[in-house]
Amino acid sequence: MVVALLGGCGGGSETSSEVSEKQNVTLEDLHLNLDWDPGPEDVGPLLADQLGYFRDARIRAEINSPILPERPTKYTDEKLVDAAIVQEPQVVLAREEGRPIVIFGALVPTANLAIIWPSKSGIESIADLKGKTIAYPGVPFQKDFLEYVLAGAGLTLADVKLDDVGYDLVPALASGRADAIFGGSANEEGTFLEARGLDPVVTEVTKLGVPGYDELVLIARRDRYTENPKLFQRLLDASIRGNEAATEDTESATETIVSENAEEGAVKVAKPAQAGVEATAPLLSENGEIDRARLKRLVDWMYEEGMIERRWSVSQLVAGP
């Protein structure tokens, strides 16, 4: 049900992985699901695997992408993976659906969800989207957030054509299949569109009334986390080491992203990957900490907007004390 995208690799005369093997360190297997195809925001775990940080943390990691962007919470709940990377609002809706998952760390602590359209489209405001096609990845909370954004301009979902395109946000906009996209960000889709010469207009949802939240977080089933909290803490710590490595060496981080998307051709993805990594590096978490006060504000807002029927407490959404 998932597509394998990554195997551990290393470079140099003697990597930390090779040292670990020589020392006969016992490694624990852990299956991690990305939130998307390998991209700049996932670079921390990807580099952690490539540079041997997971092995340093006594983890043998298998890293995959989901078939569809909305699947990681489902895979985690159904024990198809041990941990996953998702956007924080996905966790709130997953709990609403009865999925016993919890957050145990943040990888990208700044909300960057945005609505994007080409500057030459003639669209000057959200109100101009009436009758237009908006592509989105199919993640349920994004539909709720879009409905809120449209309402601020006096529109409803019935006033636009919503197109679920999965991973193909950039192709949908670049090809003209969609007039705008929702669910991307300035640092990823924005830079990829710029590389195609589209000169995108990017408006982040936090400028349209949506409260801030941790963009990308690590999740696990609560019972799985409780069984072995140190394993998941080691995963988080190693991933943050990967974030640090990406920030210090964006060229190596870019090479990692390009290699993980090799099936699309290195030449095709190298330029936007470099721009995406450089734009994303300042947004990566330096400590993995979850902003609990901000999460509470997000839950309160989602409850007040009718997106959820229960006002979930932070302790129900976050692992540990």
C-alpha positions in Angstrom: 0.0 0.0 0.0 3.0 2.3 0.2 5.8 3.0 -2.3 9.4 2.5 -1.1 11.5 5.6 -2.0 14.5 5.4 0.2 17.3 3.1 1.4 20.0 4.1 3.7 23.2 5.3 2.1 26.4 7.1 3.1 29.6 8.5 1.8 33.2 9.1 2.9 35.9 6.6 3.9 34.0 5.3 6.9 30.4 6.4 7.7 28.7 6.4 11.1 26.6 3.5 9.8 29.7 1.4 9.1 31.0 2.2 12.5 27.8 1.1 14.1 27.9 -2.2 12.2 31.5 -2.8 13.3 30.5 -2.2 16.9 27.6 -4.7 16.6 25.0 -2.2 17.7 21.5 -3.6 17.8 19.2 -1.6 15.6 15.5 -1.2 16.1 13.4 -1.3 12.9 11.1 1.7 12.3 8.9 2.4 9.3 8.4 6.1 8.7 5.9 7.5 6.2 6.6 10.9 4.7 3.7 13.3 4.2 4.4 13.7 0.4 6.9 12.8 -2.2 10.4 13.5 -0.9 10.8 17.3 -0.8 12.6 20.1 1.0 10.4 20.0 4.2 11.2 16.3 4.6 14.9 16.8 4.3 15.6 16.3 8.0 14.7 12.6 8.1 16.0 12.0 4.6 19.5 13.4 5.6 19.3 11.6 9.0 19.0 8.3 7.1 21.6 9.2 4.4 24.2 10.5 6.9 23.8 7.7 9.4 22.1 9.7 12.1 19.3 7.1 12.4 21.9 4.3 12.9 23.7 6.5 15.5 20.3 6.5 17.2 20.1 2.7 16.9 17.3 2.8 14.3 17.1 0.9 11.1 14.7 3.2 9.2 12.5 2.4 6.2 11.2 5.6 4.7 8.3 5.7 2.3 5.8 8.1 0.7 2.1 7.4 0.9 0.0 6.6 -2.2 -2.1 9.7 -1.5 -1.3 12.7 0.7 -4.2 12.1 3.1 -3.1 8.5 3.9 -0.4 8.8 6.6 -2.8 9.1 9.5 -4.6 6.1 8.3 -1.4 4.1 7.8 -0.3 5.0 11.3 -3.6 4.1 12.9 -3.7 0.7 11.0 -0.1 -0.1 12.0 1.1 -0.2 8.5 3.8 2.2 9.6 5.3 3.1 13.0 5.4 6.8 12.5 4.5 9.4 10.0 5.0 13.0 9.0 1.7 15.1 8.7 0.4 18.6 8.9 -0.8 19.3 12.4 -4.5 19.9 11.5 -4.6 16.4 10.1 -4.0 15.1 13.6 -7.0 17.0 14.9 -9.3 15.6 12.3 -7.8 12.1 12.7 -8.7 12.2 16.4 -12.2 13.4 15.5 -12.4 10.2 13.3 -11.4 8.0 16.2 -7.8 7.4 15.2 -5.7 7.1 18.4 -2.6 9.0 17.1 -0.5 11.5 18.9 2.2 14.1 18.0 5.7 13.5 19.4 7.7 16.2 17.7 7.7 19.1 15.2 9.9 19.2 12.0 8.5 22.5 10.5 7.1 24.7 13.2 5.7 27.5 10.9 2.4 27.2 9.1 3.0 27.8 5.4 -0.2 26.5 3.7 -1.1 28.9 0.9 -3.4 29.7 -2.0 -1.4 30.3 -5.2 -2.2 31.5 -8.7 -0.1 32.9 -11.6 0.4 36.6 -11.7 -0.8 36.8 -15.3 -4.0 34.9 -14.5 -6.0 38.1 -14.1 -6.9 37.0 -10.5 -6.3 39.8 -8.1 -8.2 38.6 -5.0 -9.9 35.6 -3.5 -13.2 37.0 -4.7 -11.9 36.6 -8.3 -11.8 32.8 -7.9 -15.6 32.6 -8.4 -16.1 30.2 -11.3 -12.5 29.1 -11.3 -10.9 25.7 -10.8 -8.9 25.3 -7.6 -6.6 22.2 -7.4 -5.8 20.7 -4.0 -4.1 17.6 -2.7 -7.2 15.9 -1.3 -6.4 16.3 2.4 -9.7 16.8 4.2 -8.7 19.6 6.5 -7.5 21.6 3.5 -11.0 21.5 2.1 -12.3 22.9 5.4 -9.6 25.6 5.4 -10.4 26.6 1.8 -14.1 26.9 2.6 -13.2 29.3 5.4 -10.9 31.3 3.1 -13.5 31.5 0.4 -16.2 32.6 3.0 -14.0 35.6 3.9 -14.5 36.8 0.3 -18.2 36.0 0.3 -17.8 32.7 -1.7 -18.7 29.1 -1.0 -17.2 25.9 -2.3 -20.2 25.7 -4.7 -18.8 28.9 -6.3 -15.6 27.2 -7.4 -14.6 23.9 -9.0 -12.5 21.9 -6.6 -10.1 19.4 -8.2 -8.4 16.7 -6.2 -5.0 16.3 -7.9 -3.1 14.5 -5.2 0.6 15.2 -5.6 0.2 17.1 -8.9 -0.3 20.7 -7.7 2.5 22.2 -9.7 1.6 20.4 -13.0 -2.1 21.3 -12.5 -1.3 25.0 -12.3 1.5 25.0 -14.9 -0.6 23.1 -17.5 -3.7 25.3 -17.0 -5.8 22.5 -15.6 -6.3 24.7 -12.6 -6.6 28.4 -12.2 -5.2 28.3 -8.6 -3.9 25.7 -6.2 -4.5 25.4 -2.5 -2.4 23.2 -0.2 1.0 24.2 -1.4 3.5 26.7 0.1 5.8 29.5 -1.0 8.9 27.6 -0.1 8.1 24.5 -2.1 5.4 24.9 -4.8 6.1 28.6 -5.0 9.8 28.0 -5.9 8.9 25.1 -8.2 6.5 27.3 -10.1 9.1 30.1 -10.3 11.5 27.6 -11.8 8.9 27.1 -14.6 8.6 30.8 -15.2 5.1 31.2 -13.8 5.7 34.1 -11.4 3.3 32.8 -8.7 1.2 35.0 -6.4 1.3 33.3 -3.0 -1.0 34.2 -0.1 -0.5 32.2 3.1 -3.7 31.2 4.9 -2.4 32.8 8.2 -2.8 36.1 6.4 -6.5 35.2 5.7 -7.6 34.5 9.2 -6.4 30.9 9.8 -4.4 30.6 13.0 -0.8 29.4 13.0 0.2 25.8 13.7 3.1 23.5 13.4 3.2 22.8 9.7 4.8 19.3 9.8 4.8 17.1 12.9 5.8 13.5 13.7 3.0 11.2 14.8 2.6 7.6 16.1 -0.3 5.6 17.6 -0.5 6.4 21.3 -0.2 2.7 22.3 2.8 2.2 20.1 4.4 5.4 21.5 3.7 4.3 25.1 5.3 0.9 24.5 8.6 2.5 23.5 8.8 6.3 23.9 12.6 6.3 23.8 12.5 4.9 20.2 10.4 7.7 19.0 12.4 10.3 20.9 15.6 9.0 19.2 13.8 9.2 15.8 12.9 12.9 16.5 16.4 13.7 17.7 18.0 12.2 14.7 15.6 14.0 12.4 16.5 17.3 14.0 20.1 16.5 13.4 19.1 16.1 9.8 17.4 19.5 9.9 20.6 21.1 11.2 22.7 19.4 8.5 20.3 20.7 5.8 20.6 24.2 7.2 24.4 24.0 7.3 24.8 22.5 3.9 21.9 23.2 1.5 23.9 21.8 -1.5 24.1 18.3 0.1 20.4 18.6 1.1 19.5 19.4 -2.5 21.5 16.4 -3.7 19.5 14.3 -1.4 16.2 15.6 -2.7 17.3 15.2 -6.3 18.4 11.6 -5.7 15.1 10.7 -4.0 13.3 12.0 -7.1 15.7 10.5 -9.6 12.9 8.8 -11.5 11.8 12.3 -12.7 15.3 13.1 -13.9 18.0 15.0 -12.0 18.1 17.8 -14.5 14.4 18.4 -14.2 14.3 18.7 -10.4 17.7 20.1 -9.5 17.0 23.8 -10.0 13.6 23.9 -8.1 15.0 21.6 -5.4 17.9 23.9 -4.7 15.6 26.9 -4.5 13.1 24.9 -2.4 15.8 23.8 0.1 17.2 27.3 0.4 13.7 28.7 1.1 12.8 25.9 3.5 16.0 25.7 5.6 15.2 28.8 7.7 11.8 27.2 8.5 13.1 23.9 9.9 12.8 23.2 13.6 16.0 23.4 15.6 14.6 21.5 18.6 11.6 19.5 17.6 9.4 21.2 20.3 5.6 21.4 19.8 4.0 24.7 20.4 1.2 23.6 22.7 -0.4 27.0 23.2 -0.6 27.4 19.4 -2.1 23.9 19.0 -4.8 24.8 21.6 -5.6 27.9 19.6 -5.9 25.9 16.4 -8.2 23.4 18.0 -10.4 26.1 19.5 -10.7 27.8 16.1 -11.5 24.6 14.3 -14.2 23.8 16.9 -15.7 27.3 16.7 -15.7 27.1 12.9 -17.6 23.8 13.0 -14.8 21.8 11.5 -14.8 19.4 14.5 -17.5 18.5 17.0 -15.2 18.0 20.0 -12.8 20.5 21.5 -9.8 18.2 21.9 -7.3 19.0 24.7 -3.7 19.3 23.9 -2.9 16.3 26.2 -5.2 14.2 23.9 -3.2 15.2 20.8 0.4 15.2 22.1 2.4 12.3 23.5 4.0 12.4 26.9 3.2 14.7 29.9 
